Amino acid sequence: MKTKSETLGTSTLAVEVSYISALGVWILINEKEYYMPFADFPWFRNADHEHIQNVKEVSPNHYFWEDLDVDLTLNMIVNPEAYPLRDTYRLAH
């Protein structure tokens, strides 16, 4: 009897961390990858990889890292320069 392996489907996750480097995090959202450099997203710089990878989409285009208490929208990820609160974080740390 000859069997054929079925092709695996695409990921059912709407969001997942695809890579963490010394400079930042790559996140896959609805099959599109975005880069979040630590310079713009300092909350992830010293976080454990497990905590960075624990991200959930809480509503459309709204993501939450419960372990880090970080909320980001897709717009914040794509346009970090439009959100000056990240500079406040740098001054405090």
C-alpha atoms as a printed R data frame, in Angstrom:
   type eleno elety resid chain resno      x      y      z
1  ATOM     1    CA   MET     A     1  0.000  0.000  0.000
2  ATOM     2    CA   LYS     A     2  1.431  3.338 -1.014
3  ATOM     3    CA   THR     A     3  0.701  6.342  1.169
4  ATOM     4    CA   LYS     A     4  1.202  9.992  0.431
5  ATOM     5    CA   SER     A     5  2.067 12.584  3.036
6  ATOM     6    CA   GLU     A     6 -0.279 15.488  3.083
7  ATOM     7    CA   THR     A     7  1.099 18.987  2.799
8  ATOM     8    CA   LEU     A     8  1.129 20.775  6.098
9  ATOM     9    CA   GLY     A     9 -1.184 23.753  6.350
10 ATOM    10    CA   THR     A    10 -0.187 27.278  7.133
11 ATOM    11    CA   SER     A    11  0.129 28.502 10.687
12 ATOM    12    CA   THR     A    12 -3.160 29.199 12.430
13 ATOM    13    CA   LEU     A    13 -1.528 31.767 14.688
14 ATOM    14    CA   ALA     A    14 -2.285 35.370 13.849
15 ATOM    15    CA   VAL     A    15  0.901 36.471 15.618
16 ATOM    16    CA   GLU     A    16  4.164 34.804 16.567
17 ATOM    17    CA   VAL     A    17  7.730 35.826 17.265
18 ATOM    18    CA   SER     A    18  9.826 34.433 14.429
19 ATOM    19    CA   TYR     A    19 13.337 35.485 15.517
20 ATOM    20    CA   ILE     A    20 15.150 37.239 18.361
21 ATOM    21    CA   SER     A    21 18.618 38.682 17.775
22 ATOM    22    CA   ALA     A    22 21.025 40.883 19.705
23 ATOM    23    CA   LEU     A    23 19.483 43.917 17.995
24 ATOM    24    CA   GLY     A    24 15.766 43.233 18.029
25 ATOM    25    CA   VAL     A    25 12.758 41.003 17.495
26 ATOM    26    CA   TRP     A    26 11.087 39.817 14.296
27 ATOM    27    CA   ILE     A    27  7.376 39.232 14.639
28 ATOM    28    CA   LEU     A    28  5.131 37.473 12.152
29 ATOM    29    CA   ILE     A    29  1.638 38.955 11.942
30 ATOM    30    CA   ASN     A    30 -0.842 37.417  9.525
31 ATOM    31    CA   GLU     A    31  1.974 35.988  7.394
32 ATOM    32    CA   LYS     A    32  3.898 39.296  7.182
33 ATOM    33    CA   GLU     A    33  7.113 39.829  9.120
34 ATOM    34    CA   TYR     A    34  7.950 43.030 11.012
35 ATOM    35    CA   TYR     A    35 11.217 44.012 12.697
36 ATOM    36    CA   MET     A    36 11.149 45.642 16.128
37 ATOM    37    CA   PRO     A    37 14.627 46.976 16.982
38 ATOM    38    CA   PHE     A    38 15.437 47.273 20.675
39 ATOM    39    CA   ALA     A    39 16.228 50.948 20.105
40 ATOM    40    CA   ASP     A    40 12.518 51.509 19.414
41 ATOM    41    CA   PHE     A    41 11.123 48.713 21.593
42 ATOM    42    CA   PRO     A    42 13.348 48.723 24.698
43 ATOM    43    CA   TRP     A    43 10.958 46.617 26.787
44 ATOM    44    CA   PHE     A    44 12.229 43.506 25.001
45 ATOM    45    CA   ARG     A    45 15.985 44.198 25.291
46 ATOM    46    CA   ASN     A    46 16.650 42.336 28.556
47 ATOM    47    CA   ALA     A    47 13.586 40.090 28.576
48 ATOM    48    CA   ASP     A    48 13.781 36.304 28.590
49 ATOM    49    CA   HIS     A    49 13.157 34.762 25.179
50 ATOM    50    CA   GLU     A    50 10.221 32.810 26.622
51 ATOM    51    CA   HIS     A    51  8.573 36.055 27.720
52 ATOM    52    CA   ILE     A    52  9.134 37.707 24.334
53 ATOM    53    CA   GLN     A    53  7.625 34.721 22.552
54 ATOM    54    CA   ASN     A    54  4.524 34.751 24.760
55 ATOM    55    CA   VAL     A    55  2.466 37.178 22.671
56 ATOM    56    CA   LYS     A    56 -1.276 37.096 22.039
57 ATOM    57    CA   GLU     A    57 -3.527 39.028 19.699
58 ATOM    58    CA   VAL     A    58 -6.130 40.437 22.080
59 ATOM    59    CA   SER     A    59 -8.131 42.167 19.356
60 ATOM    60    CA   PRO     A    60 -7.509 42.826 15.664
61 ATOM    61    CA   ASN     A    61 -4.048 44.419 15.279
62 ATOM    62    CA   HIS     A    62 -3.578 44.687 19.059
63 ATOM    63    CA   TYR     A    63 -0.907 42.520 20.685
64 ATOM    64    CA   PHE     A    64 -0.125 41.848 24.337
65 ATOM    65    CA   TRP     A    65  2.936 40.344 26.009
66 ATOM    66    CA   GLU     A    66  1.454 39.366 29.372
67 ATOM    67    CA   ASP     A    67  4.775 38.372 30.967
68 ATOM    68    CA   LEU     A    68  6.224 41.801 30.132
69 ATOM    69    CA   ASP     A    69  3.009 43.860 30.501
70 ATOM    70    CA   VAL     A    70  3.555 45.328 27.022
71 ATOM    71    CA   ASP     A    71  0.675 46.351 24.736
72 ATOM    72    CA   LEU     A    72  1.378 47.277 21.115
73 ATOM    73    CA   THR     A    73 -0.783 47.867 18.084
74 ATOM    74    CA   LEU     A    74  0.297 47.095 14.549
75 ATOM    75    CA   ASN     A    75  0.519 50.829 13.906
76 ATOM    76    CA   MET     A    76  2.965 51.196 16.810
77 ATOM    77    CA   ILE     A    77  5.096 48.386 15.388
78 ATOM    78    CA   VAL     A    78  5.089 49.850 11.870
79 ATOM    79    CA   ASN     A    79  5.483 53.528 12.957
80 ATOM    80    CA   PRO     A    80  7.366 53.576 16.285
81 ATOM    81    CA   GLU     A    81  8.548 57.151 15.700
82 ATOM    82    CA   ALA     A    82  4.941 58.341 16.092
83 ATOM    83    CA   TYR     A    83  4.858 57.141 19.721
84 ATOM    84    CA   PRO     A    84  7.196 59.247 21.896
85 ATOM    85    CA   LEU     A    85  6.496 57.275 25.095
86 ATOM    86    CA   ARG     A    86  9.325 54.969 24.107
87 ATOM    87    CA   ASP     A    87 11.732 57.898 24.787
88 ATOM    88    CA   THR     A    88 10.370 58.220 28.338
89 ATOM    89    CA   TYR     A    89 11.299 54.579 28.926
90 ATOM    90    CA   ARG     A    90 14.885 55.243 27.805
91 ATOM    91    CA   LEU     A    91 15.265 58.156 30.223
92 ATOM    92    CA   ALA     A    92 14.006 56.102 33.160
93 ATOM    93    CA   HIS     A    93 16.272 53.097 32.472
